[in-house]
Every structure is written in structure tokens, then in C-alpha cells.
Amino acid sequence: MKMKIGIIGSGRVGVASAFAIAASKVAEEILLIDVNKDLAEGESEDIAQGIGITKTQVIAGDYPGLVDKGLIIITAGLRRKPEESRLDLIKNNMHLLEEIIGNIGRYNKDCLIFVVTNPVDVLTYSALKLSGFPPNKVFGLGTYLDTIRLRSFLIRGGLKSEAQVLGEHGDSMVFLGDVPEEIRERTRRAGAEAIKKKGGAGWAVGLAVADVTKAIANNEKSVFPLTSLISDWHGLSGICISVPVEVAGSGIISYPETNLREEERERFLHSYNVIKETILCL
């Protein structure tokens, strides 16, 4: 049976995710929720008009509609204003996250929670703590987005590589594998470039979200670098950070063994500390 999905946030990322999931034909129903109800209704209707192709019902609604959703994706969030610091943004989005998680818990205690809103590592950790859900049922997109960006640059440059990105979805991201420095830098700048040129990323994020959603809906047991609570991962524990995880219909089912070179281990420790210090500032 196809999965029923809720998406909280009908902005650029939420709609791109809804469109990509509908196009993948793994959802029976997608519910869009947004504080701007007209926006949610307009976007859901636009996608719904393709139901003859997607076979997916796309509707707008409110939190009570989450009661039967197996997967709830959080894309709602504020953008940083020029006068705000990164920590200001985190605190503002934390207030929004508290409201969202409270409503999820009110109507659905058995779903999986998939966080996409930035800063995704910190907000995934907060969503886990606020919800009280088991750690395997709360995860974030993390560096899977950075990984598909990296691989796209490699492919378009005529290079073949299974390189991936772990750690923080941010400046301290960790590259595994041999990657030219110019491509590493292009990957780090990809999000900022999207903001500069078109106001923010959307389509690649939506495709990444849909790829993870497909693996969950089809119980594929696929491996992605997602942010989740780690426990003794190369001796590190206690925060949400991206490492390879195996996902299926029940959420995260395992943490495959991942070998790190000494340089990669040191960079991962730095990335771990960046996230940990941010969490401690909240």
C-alpha cells in the first residue's frame, strides 16, 4: 500500500518536495500545511491537476489531517535577515519547530519525522528531544543534499566517483574520497549560490527528499548520509550529525560500518564539535 505523507511548509522546498514525491508515484496522498492557507491550497491544487499521471492525491489542510500520515516532512522555516546572526536564525526557527512538533505529537505519535529545515542538524536534534520519539524515527536530510550536489559536479566534469559528504550540513562538511578542491569548494558554496541567483535552493532538495521518501515507502533498506542521533559512531555520541544510515519503512534500521582515513576522522571530529557547540548555545 502506498504511503500517506504530510509536508509542513509550502514554500520553495516544500512544494519541490511534494512535486518530486508525487512524480515518483510512491504516495497515495500528500497533505500540504502552511500558515499561508491560500498558498498551500494553490500549490496543492496545481500539483493535484496532474493526478491522472501521478496517481497521487495532493491536498491542503491543517494539523488534524496528519493523523493517518506515515511520514511527516518539515520544510517550514524562516530565512535569515541581514541583521541577524546564524544563532538568531536558529532560535527563531526553534520557536516555530516547537509549535510544529507539538502539533505532530497531538495528532500522530506513530509517524516518522523527516526534518529538512535549516540548520538541519540542530533542528533534527531538537525535533527528537521535543517529540520524545525513538531516535530511529526522527532524522534529517543532512548531507545527502551535499552528496548529490557533489556527485552532480563530478559527473558534469566527466569524473566518476562514489565520493560522499558526511558531518554538518554547513561549512564544516566532511568529504570522503578523492575530490578535487575546486569541486569541494563548489559543493560548499552551492546553497549560497542558489540564494544569490534565484532566492534559494528547491529542485535538488525536493529530488533528494523524494529519493529518501521512496526508499521508506518501498521498504528498500537503502543507505543515505542523513543526520540522526549517533551513539558511539567512531567514539562520538549525543548529537545529530550526518553519517551513512540504512532506512526502510520503519525509519533508520542500521548504521553501516564506515571506514575513515585519519584526516577524515579529524575533520569529522571538528564538524561534530561545531554542531555540539551550537546546541550548547541554545
Steps between C-alpha positions, in 0.01 A plus 500: 500500500628848413598735782307806618729797554472838669720794403512797735601807304383592150788722399763426237638185667167361619341529156806361319489203738127448449540516122794259494327252733180513295698446179671196656155340548576357847239701693128440517444845649705811574365758745648852479480716811604865515420803711410662165196285423444655157855407402455140616168476315641651181810282492314180589240564230771569242665162567166321544402587147757243391335215695427317176876462460623479861209300648565705816236705679647835605296714737536796736393478861597550861661303781203268578553358150832352614325229700549227238829610345790254516763760419498869593751726327588836657609769253351808670750757621606862504784642293777696660462878484805716425526620861461153651773259603487127422418438866210750478362301208531176695313644798222639281458171317509317832185684609331393176624142542359480852156589366528249213622211717231575757233469232651182356499342846141608553373317193751228412744319730582216260642681196853556379625860521725619215656844560616709202494852651841654572712487703397140451739332744400717795130495414498120456655465846240740641214318322618174655514647850170689471308207353623227732493265201747210472826616335449278196178686414643853485759595239597784270608543138846609613789440262306284256428829324872588503581151372271523197633848429856368518425210270324726252811719475720193457276355228481827311877528523541160340615335823375175651492470877297354784622782725259620764463772760453442874494721808328838522274625224703818502851639466665217698363224274737205459588354159574128479701389202732678259327818389673792326512808723315716248207257504505487880477878508225504239302253712545713812381810312206334321234610746628857520519518120137391474397772745700762311373409153140387557409562864571150628537134410194292421502239227809303603377504860162370389660221298715399798197499732304291248786250468506436875119492510492239223739276695278525807172449313637196315685360804815491287762489777709759316800687643517882508714751691227647722517690826382305803600434860831316508610264776866398513557574132880495484486575872262796470146524638221728604427734206333479159752501218509340156647151470397212272175343622283222361134598475184299442130524577563518875759777470870453572577131538881495516821700488727325247867486591685792342877513475663840542854602418681689776451835325129428451467399865654829612271701274197308622596572862522871415157486334359315802632772732353778283151349534545417869608855585196641317266271694659609827432867409123445473 
